[in-house]
Each structure stands twice: as C-alpha cells, then as structure tokens.
Amino acid sequence: MSEQKKIQELVIDDTVYETKLTRKFRLRKKYEAPNPKLLGAFIPGIIQSINIKNGQQVKEGECLLILEAMKMKNCVQAHQDGKVKDIKVNLGDMVTKNQLLIEFE
C-alpha cells in the first residue's frame, strides 16, 4: 500500500470517532440540499408529453409531463405550488437520471 492511512476524527451525531478513512470515503461527493425550485428526472427515459407551458401556475400534485421509462409511463408531478419559469426539455427528448426538467420561479 503506497498511501499511508492516518487516524482521523469523524463526528457523527455529536459523537467523535477515531478511525482510518478510506480513499473512497474521502473523495465522495458531498451532500447538497435539494433546491425546491428545480425538478429533475428520477429515472432515465423519454419525454412523451408536456402538459404545461412557461409562465403557467401549477398546483402541488399536478401532472407536469409524462416520462416513459422501461415501457412504463410515469407522471412527473409538481412537488409544490408555483409558477413554471422554464421547461428545460422538449417532446421526444431522452433524459438521464437527475437531469433538470423544469425550473420554478
């Protein structure tokens, strides 16, 4: 092993632990709180229909668009009441997981 692992402190729920951290743990992606103004794809797929327009008011639970994945049509719903600022996808687009679909004001 070319890399020497040093004992480091790790704090979890106000408890201090002394441990050797793995390289994978040290290089992990840091947690980011979700932005409520952005709506991303929860699964990769193809946009089958878009039921909204830019500037439209939407209610929580309203079906914004249909995302087809693995032969299933998934209704992507609004997670809050708000106004659509920008639709980032077009009909027929293939999207990846976590790709930005809709931005709210």
Secondary structure as GFF3:
##gff-version 3
##sequence-region A 1 105
A	DSSP	beta_strand	7	12	.	.	.	ID=ss1
A	DSSP	beta_strand	15	20	.	.	.	ID=ss2
A	DSSP	alpha_helix	23	26	.	.	.	ID=ss3
A	DSSP	beta_strand	38	40	.	.	.	ID=ss4
A	DSSP	beta_strand	45	50	.	.	.	ID=ss5
A	DSSP	beta_strand	57	58	.	.	.	ID=ss6
A	DSSP	beta_strand	63	69	.	.	.	ID=ss7
A	DSSP	beta_strand	72	77	.	.	.	ID=ss8
A	DSSP	beta_strand	82	87	.	.	.	ID=ss9
A	DSSP	beta_strand	94	95	.	.	.	ID=ss10
A	DSSP	beta_strand	100	104	.	.	.	ID=ss11
###
